[in-house]
């Protein structure tokens, strides 16, 4: 997509340069020698105990559990800020994707990391179809049951629950969250959700042989093919496949994931998270439960 966009720009630039331009106003003033906004204060406030520090992330001791190759730090020049081009939810107009921009799988798989509000009701059994895990003072979705109110509301694996009926969940245990939902009005449960904060998507294109260039075992990416679409688009090993074109594949067999990829068309978008984070999230949830109960349907756009 990026290369095609570069080619389009290269072809249109000579045409744009030949068109006369209107006179412009005075040039912008020189940048000020000082910042317009004060710098953030030191990270020490009354909420410090509720949230993890860098050496204790999601209950993990980074010096012990994180793979050594992940601990390398990227350096940024002073006074330089990287601003992402795509900031919206449900809008691909700012994304450079002349080839895959029309892919339904890309649209289904969007991860915004933003906060949204969902409204649930209970089913006839008084259930909402949700299983959560408490991770370092946060509450995260690890199971969304098929055809449940949670599935119909669009909750997904990895979503972080922030509030239930305006009650902040930071520091709550799983049992406390469960009790809160059980006691809630069965016809209206309002939940604030942060969209899958630990996940990202990678879009790839199949080769002439129908491959995108990666291998996996038990849903975990174990190898990449040199010069393949997977490597060119930044897919990494030791990451867990969570979705293929927006369809959840957590807990299902590798052979079934392969069938989904084979039948998904020429453009494939996978949703992944680091395997050590995934393993930590599901360590209290059985694989049989994920396979049998998880919502593996194709989401609506």
Secondary structure, 3 states (H helix, E strand, C coil): CHHHHHHHHHHHHHHHHHCCCCCCCCCCCCCCCCCCCCCCCCCCCCCHHHCCCCCCECCECHHHHCCHHHHCCCCCCCCCCCCCCCCCCCCCCCCCCCCCCCCHHHHHCCCCCCEEEEEECCCCCCCCCEEEEEECCEEEEEEEECCCHHHHCCCCCCCEEEEECCEECCCCCHHHHHHHHHCCCCCCEEEEEECCCCCEEEEEECCCCCCCCEEEECCEEEEECCCCHHHHCCCCCCEEEEEECCEECCCCCHHHHHHHHHCCCCEEEEEEEEHHHHHHHCCCCCHHHHHHHECCCCCCC
